[in-house]
Amino acid sequence: MILMILMSMMILAIIFILILLLNLISKKTFYDREKSSPFECGFDPKSNARLPFSLHFFLIAMIFLIFDVEITLLLPLILTLKLSNILNYSIVMMLFIIILILGLYHEWNQGALNWTN
């Protein structure tokens, strides 16, 4: 049993070393200015090929993602309404909504929700 485990570990180690060697051998190490520039019929590019990434769009997407996750956390609370005490349920829901409103107020105060900067 131990011999089989050792043999399988040796085979895995050999396969791992072969994969690493093949990866190192197959890499192309020749980088040229022509190869790394965008193709425009032999002419130098007139403008930047990539548009700058909007940080404001990223912040809005993160806020949407956070609130989307919060809604998925609210949905199971609706199903547990029948099983729990109404006072405890109300306290948990109000605390949850207050935390969401405080987060929204903080984002609004920081200016992340303004489209014109």
Helices and strands as residue ranges (DSSP letters): H 2-26, H 33-36, H 55-79, H 86-110
